Amino acid sequence: AIPFAWPAAHSIPQRRWLYGRQLQRGNVGAIVAPGATGKTALTVGMALAMASGRPLLGHEVHGGPKRVWLWNLEDAREELNRSIIAAAMYHNVAPADASGLFVNSGLSDDSLCTAVATRQGFTVLQPVYKALATEIMSRRIDCLIVDPFVSSHAVNENDNGAIDAVAKEWAKVAAAADCVIVLVHHTSKAAGAEVTVDRARGASALTN
């Protein structure tokens, strides 16, 4: 047990918000929604807003334009081009306005796997997380968006222990690289019921 040190209030740093009151530097965030409801369109809009430094979706981008890495793991480059250029045209964002945008396609460029299932349970692939942190820091990335989360690992998504370990490794990357990590996640089928975070598919460890 560690006795509480009672730091002076003025010595405690304020939270470093990056995008509205949704994304905070050094932390992991999640976007949870059913399939085919516009999660990718939302993340493209968020990426353009942060890269341009403009409140395109109504949320302030604190501290001016950011460097944003959008890694879509289920769409091909051509489809991503459609989404990004359409959003840029709609919001009147020119290439020079969002020069800090990086985009990878899991189908056309590189896939991503941060953990695998084994006979003993699962293994977190530490070299992958280390490489991610190194790339984020070398590119000075402020925000990495991984879409969708389920395609970024190969463990049982209903295994709370595995998903908790994976989520905590992402949190370590966010802290080490001083960036925001956004994990885009699906819900289970709602069958007409209200969609809440409790309907996130698989283990509750991610959203908790």
C-alpha positions as CSV (number, residue, x, y, z in Angstrom):
1,A,0.0,0.0,0.0
2,I,1.3,3.4,-1.0
3,P,0.5,6.4,1.3
4,F,-1.2,9.2,-0.7
5,A,1.2,12.1,-1.2
6,W,-1.5,14.9,-1.4
7,P,0.0,16.9,-4.3
8,A,-0.9,20.5,-4.6
9,A,-3.9,21.0,-6.9
10,H,-2.1,23.5,-9.1
11,S,0.7,20.9,-9.7
12,I,-1.7,18.3,-11.3
13,P,-1.7,18.7,-15.1
14,Q,-5.0,19.3,-16.8
15,R,-6.4,16.7,-19.2
16,R,-4.9,17.2,-22.6
17,W,-7.9,17.1,-24.9
18,L,-7.1,16.7,-28.6
19,Y,-10.6,16.6,-30.2
20,G,-13.6,18.1,-28.4
21,R,-14.1,16.3,-25.2
22,Q,-14.0,12.9,-26.9
23,L,-10.3,12.2,-27.5
24,Q,-7.6,12.7,-24.9
25,R,-3.8,12.5,-25.6
26,G,-2.1,9.5,-24.0
27,N,-5.4,7.5,-23.9
28,V,-7.4,5.0,-25.9
29,G,-10.9,5.8,-27.1
30,A,-13.5,3.6,-28.7
31,I,-16.3,4.2,-31.2
32,V,-19.0,1.5,-30.9
33,A,-21.9,1.2,-33.3
34,P,-23.7,-1.4,-35.4
35,G,-22.5,-2.3,-38.9
36,A,-23.4,-0.2,-41.9
37,T,-24.3,2.8,-39.7
38,G,-21.5,5.1,-40.9
39,K,-18.6,4.4,-38.5
40,T,-16.0,4.7,-41.3
41,A,-17.6,7.9,-42.6
42,L,-17.4,9.3,-39.1
43,T,-13.8,8.4,-38.7
44,V,-12.9,9.9,-42.1
45,G,-14.6,13.1,-41.0
46,M,-12.8,13.1,-37.7
47,A,-9.5,12.5,-39.4
48,L,-10.0,15.4,-41.8
49,A,-11.2,17.6,-39.0
50,M,-8.1,16.9,-36.9
51,A,-5.7,17.0,-39.9
52,S,-7.1,20.4,-41.0
53,G,-7.6,21.8,-37.5
54,R,-11.1,22.7,-38.3
55,P,-14.3,21.7,-36.4
56,L,-15.8,20.0,-39.4
57,L,-18.2,17.9,-37.2
58,G,-18.7,20.4,-34.5
59,H,-15.9,19.5,-32.2
60,E,-12.9,21.8,-31.5
61,V,-9.5,20.6,-32.6
62,H,-7.3,21.8,-29.7
63,G,-4.0,23.3,-30.6
64,G,-4.4,23.5,-34.4
65,P,-3.9,20.8,-37.1
66,K,-2.9,17.3,-36.0
67,R,-1.1,14.4,-37.7
68,V,-3.6,11.6,-38.1
69,W,-3.1,8.0,-39.1
70,L,-6.2,6.3,-40.4
71,W,-5.7,2.5,-40.7
72,N,-8.7,0.9,-42.2
73,L,-8.4,-2.9,-42.1
74,E,-11.5,-3.9,-44.2
75,D,-11.7,-1.5,-47.1
76,A,-9.4,-1.4,-50.2
77,R,-7.4,1.7,-51.1
78,E,-9.9,2.7,-53.9
79,E,-12.8,2.7,-51.5
80,L,-10.9,4.7,-49.0
81,N,-10.1,7.2,-51.7
82,R,-13.8,7.5,-52.5
83,S,-14.7,8.2,-48.8
84,I,-11.9,10.6,-48.1
85,I,-12.2,12.7,-51.3
86,A,-16.0,12.8,-51.0
87,A,-15.7,14.1,-47.4
88,A,-13.0,16.6,-48.4
89,M,-15.1,17.9,-51.2
90,Y,-18.1,18.2,-48.9
91,H,-16.2,20.0,-46.2
92,N,-14.1,22.1,-48.7
93,V,-10.8,20.6,-47.4
94,A,-7.9,20.9,-49.9
95,P,-4.9,18.6,-49.8
96,A,-2.7,21.4,-48.4
97,D,-5.2,21.9,-45.6
98,A,-4.7,18.3,-44.3
99,S,-1.1,17.5,-45.1
100,G,-0.7,15.6,-41.9
101,L,-3.1,12.8,-42.9
102,F,-1.7,9.2,-43.3
103,V,-3.9,6.4,-44.6
104,N,-3.3,2.6,-44.7
105,S,-5.6,0.0,-46.2
106,G,-5.5,-3.5,-44.6
107,L,-6.5,-4.9,-47.9
108,S,-4.3,-2.9,-50.3
109,D,-1.3,-2.2,-48.0
110,D,-0.6,-3.9,-44.7
111,S,-2.7,-6.0,-42.4
112,L,-2.4,-5.7,-38.7
113,C,-2.4,-8.4,-36.0
114,T,-1.5,-7.5,-32.4
115,A,-2.4,-10.8,-30.7
116,V,-3.0,-14.4,-31.6
117,A,-4.8,-17.4,-30.0
118,T,-2.6,-20.3,-28.8
119,R,-3.2,-23.7,-27.2
120,Q,-2.3,-22.0,-23.9
121,G,-4.8,-19.2,-24.5
122,F,-3.4,-16.2,-26.3
123,T,-0.2,-14.3,-27.0
124,V,0.2,-10.6,-27.2
125,L,2.6,-9.8,-30.0
126,Q,4.9,-7.3,-28.3
127,P,7.1,-6.6,-31.4
128,V,4.0,-5.4,-33.2
129,Y,3.1,-2.9,-30.5
130,K,6.7,-1.8,-30.3
131,A,6.8,-1.2,-34.0
132,L,3.6,0.7,-33.8
133,A,4.9,3.0,-31.1
134,T,8.1,3.6,-33.0
135,E,6.3,4.5,-36.2
136,I,3.9,6.8,-34.3
137,M,6.7,8.6,-32.7
138,S,8.9,8.8,-35.8
139,R,6.0,10.3,-37.8
140,R,4.9,12.4,-34.9
141,I,1.3,11.0,-35.1
142,D,-1.2,12.7,-32.8
143,C,-4.0,10.2,-33.4
144,L,-4.2,6.6,-34.8
145,I,-7.6,5.3,-35.8
146,V,-7.9,1.5,-36.2
147,D,-11.0,0.5,-38.0
148,P,-12.3,-2.1,-37.1
149,F,-10.8,-3.4,-33.9
150,V,-11.9,-7.0,-34.6
151,S,-9.6,-7.1,-37.6
152,S,-6.5,-6.0,-35.6
153,H,-6.2,-9.2,-33.6
154,A,-6.7,-12.9,-33.8
155,V,-7.9,-13.8,-30.3
156,N,-11.4,-14.9,-29.2
157,E,-13.3,-11.6,-29.0
158,N,-15.5,-13.1,-26.2
159,D,-12.4,-13.8,-24.0
160,N,-12.3,-11.0,-21.4
161,G,-8.7,-11.8,-20.4
162,A,-7.4,-11.7,-24.0
163,I,-9.3,-8.5,-24.9
164,D,-8.3,-6.8,-21.7
165,A,-4.6,-7.6,-22.4
166,V,-4.9,-6.3,-26.0
167,A,-6.7,-3.1,-24.9
168,K,-4.1,-2.5,-22.2
169,E,-1.3,-2.9,-24.7
170,W,-2.9,-0.2,-26.9
171,A,-3.1,2.0,-23.8
172,K,0.6,1.5,-23.3
173,V,1.3,2.6,-26.9
174,A,-0.9,5.7,-26.4
175,A,1.0,6.6,-23.3
176,A,4.5,5.9,-24.6
177,A,3.9,7.7,-27.9
178,D,1.8,10.5,-26.3
179,C,-1.0,10.1,-28.8
180,V,-4.6,9.1,-29.0
181,I,-5.6,5.6,-30.1
182,V,-9.1,5.2,-31.4
183,L,-10.5,1.6,-31.8
184,V,-13.6,1.3,-33.9
185,H,-15.8,-1.6,-32.7
186,H,-19.1,-3.2,-33.8
187,T,-22.1,-4.0,-31.6
188,S,-24.0,-7.2,-31.6
189,K,-27.3,-7.3,-33.4
190,A,-29.7,-5.0,-31.6
191,A,-32.9,-6.4,-33.2
192,G,-34.6,-3.0,-33.0
193,A,-33.5,-2.3,-29.4
194,E,-31.7,0.8,-28.3
195,V,-28.0,0.7,-29.1
196,T,-25.8,1.4,-26.1
197,V,-22.2,0.7,-25.2
198,D,-23.4,-2.4,-23.4
199,R,-24.2,-3.9,-26.8
200,A,-20.6,-3.8,-27.9
201,R,-19.8,-7.2,-29.5
202,G,-17.7,-9.7,-27.6
203,A,-15.9,-9.2,-24.3
204,S,-16.8,-6.2,-22.1
205,A,-13.2,-5.6,-21.3
206,L,-12.7,-3.3,-24.3
207,T,-15.5,-0.8,-23.5
208,N,-15.0,-1.1,-19.7
